[in-house]
Structures are given as structure tokens and as C-alpha cells.
Amino acid sequence: MLDPASSTAALAASGLYVYLALSLAALDAKQHQPQVLIEERPRAAAPAPAPAEEVLRFRGHLAFNQDALTSGPRERPDAPQDTIEGNEPIVTGWTEPRYVVGWRPVVQQHQCPDGSAVELVHHMGIKAVDTAVFERMQTLRKQGKNTDEMPRGPDGDDAPFRIVAQYDRGSLAYRLPPGYGIEVGPGGPMPQLMLSYHLLVPPCWDFDKQPEVTDTSGYDLIVTKTRPPHLATILSFTDEALRVEPKQGTVHFVTELDPAQTVSVGAHGQALSPWDQVPSPLELLAVHLHTHDMTQSKQFEVSGAQGLEHFLSPLEKFAKAKPTYDGNPWAPHGVWEGYGPTQSMKNLADLKAQGWPERIVLTRETKLGVHCNYDSDAFDKTLVDGLSWGEEMCLTFFVVGLPDTARADQERRPPTIMSLSDGHTEQGPLRTLQRAVTWLRQGFQRLI
């Protein structure tokens, strides 16, 4: 037998052996395990926060009564007046520029004496104007006078203005593409803002039963103090000479913006085209084709854009209007249901699914057109351009991105209206046949 000391030493040696054996086994097993490497990747920088936005709530206060009516149908002086126009100065208190990135129209609903829900607003916009125009409108408002006519500019024409938000009956809210904004406020031409209205008397309205209401429609204008990467502006062209005679079959009218057209004269007597009034090139961002309820269908045409020889947008058709007023708050009173979301500004990116190009870059050689089709057999009177019931417009408002080299003057803030008088009519087959018959009859009379 072992003595106690030897037993203790033997036990210690056995324990050490077991410990070493187990440690070596564990180490051997670990060496044969797959290694997992954890790569410490640098964390991506957090995206830059979007510029803080302000929502400016502009509301009007326009009296709607018979005494406030300002005009009626252009070519029917015997017809009752049905239109109220007005401009209300907007005092912002800004000391530095702002950049419009979107807007939400807020249109007040009213009720006719028969209970029908209606809107009075036919068109409504926010205009940027010169300080002299702004102060003149302030004076007229304080004196209780009409503000329906814009003051004249130094050349005798209407003073220049910029549209920075636009509502046409039934249109929806609008947001510019990311990275773009419309510069407004101090720091450039036309620094003041006005809320511009056109109210139209609904067919169901009765001033004897409802002599006066106040319309407080307006806008939520979304702006930022931080200048976006790119500036934008709204442009437009129309033809105030639009005229369609009744009972001529299908009539096709085209309002054009032609680079060969002279729209004004420069400081040195040189002829200026529409594109001479704006910088170039321009990125087409959004389009709104504006018509009323006498137009059957409409299209937009682009010729000679950068890398785009020709584009004609898909035909946008309207449903036939119901023969009697049906309580629609947009009060269709014409031949077609031309009001509603079709009046909205639409970004080019959202139109791609409808067959529009992904990009359209406008240059000084680009020709634009708005195509409007009419069923003149449904007309009892001559159709002309105007604001009243039974009158039409064939025009476009479009948003463009300005070149980054645009100077901090009128290049960044050009007037919206590029042309008021370039268009032509293409008559339908019935009118062509009638002309042929007239020509043959006149030729036969000359022979005899």
C-alpha cells in the first residue's frame, strides 16, 4: 500500500493529466472548426435631412353677389354677367427668398337654394408681381374697389406676372419632383404674391333667394427656406383668338408655341421669339392641358426637342355631359365633362405609364402645341376664348427645370405667359366638303 504522501502525489498527477488531456482535445477541436470572420464595415452616412418645409395657408375673402360681377360672355353683350374676378395681395413678411415645392388648393363648397353642392371657383392661382402692382392692388382693396384688372406695364400691356401655383376646376394637389423648387419672394423680380380668383355663377344659383355669400377659398403653399439643387418655373401659352363656328362638324384647333413667331421686340429693336424670354435648355418636368367643358378631347405635341424629333401625347377624351345639372360641384354646363382631376398638373415621371417619354428637354428650336377637338354640331353659338359659360380655352401650363447657369434675375423668374396669339383651326370633313361645294358653284357661275 502507498503511504498518504504518495497517494496525494498520485492523485495530483492524475488530475493534472486529465486537465492537460482535456485542454489539448479542446484545442485540437477548435483548430478544426470553421472560422467566422466579422468584417467591421464603415457605416453609411445618414442621408441629409430634407429641407424644413413651411406650409403657408393663404385664404381669400371675396364677396359673391350681383354687384361684384365683373364680366359676361365676350360676344354676347345681351347675356347676363356670370363672372367675378379679383386679386388679393398676400403679405408674407419674408426678408429672404422662399422656394415653392408644392401646393394644395383649398376650395370652399357652397350650396345652391335647391340644396345642390357647388364650387364657385373656376380658376385660382398665386401670382408673383412687382411691388408697384402689389401696392396698387392693396390700395384698391382698402378703397373697396374692384381688383379684377391688373395694372398696365410701362409698354401699355398688362404688367408681367409669374404663376407659382395654379388651380383649375377640380384639379388636385401638386408636388414638384424632388430637388426642384420655384423661387419666390425677396431677391429678384416680381417679389410680391397675390391670390388671383375667377368665380363663375353656377347654373343653379339664384341671387334673389341667395343674394350674397363670401368665398374663402385659397391655398396651402408648401415652401422651404433652403434653396433646392435645381430651380424651376411655370410657363404657359395660349391663343386668345380661338374661334369655332357652330354646325361645322368636327373642328380641330391647335394652339402653338412656334420658335419662328415674334412675340415682342428687344431693347435694340430686334425681334424676339417666345424662347428668347427664357434661358435654355429647359427640362420639362410637368404638364397641365387646360380646357373647359366644350372640348371633346386634347393632346400635347412636342417637335424638335433635344434628342426627340416628335412626340404627340395619347388622346385624352372626355365623357359626354349630362343634359341637366346633376349636383356635380364642378357644375358642368357644357357639352363634355371637362372638369375634375384632368385639370391637375402631372409630373412627367407619372405620365410615363401613359406613353410619355422619360425626359423631354426643350431648346430654342422646340415647337409645342396643344390640340383641342370640338364637336361643333353641338354648338348653337360661336365658341370663343373666354371665362364665361359656353366659352373655352385651349392652353397649357407646364413646369420646367431651369439651367443651373440661370442668372439671379429674370432668367430665374421669367414671366409665365410666353405667347397669347398663335394658333390655327383645322376644320372637319363636313366643312371641307362645304368649301369644295362653294368653290365648284363659284367656278360654275364664272363659266356662265
Summary of the structure (lengths in Angstrom):
residues: 448
radius of gyration: 33.7
end to end distance: 159.7
largest distance: 159.7
contacts: 1323
relative contact order: 0.17
helix: 18%
strand: 36%
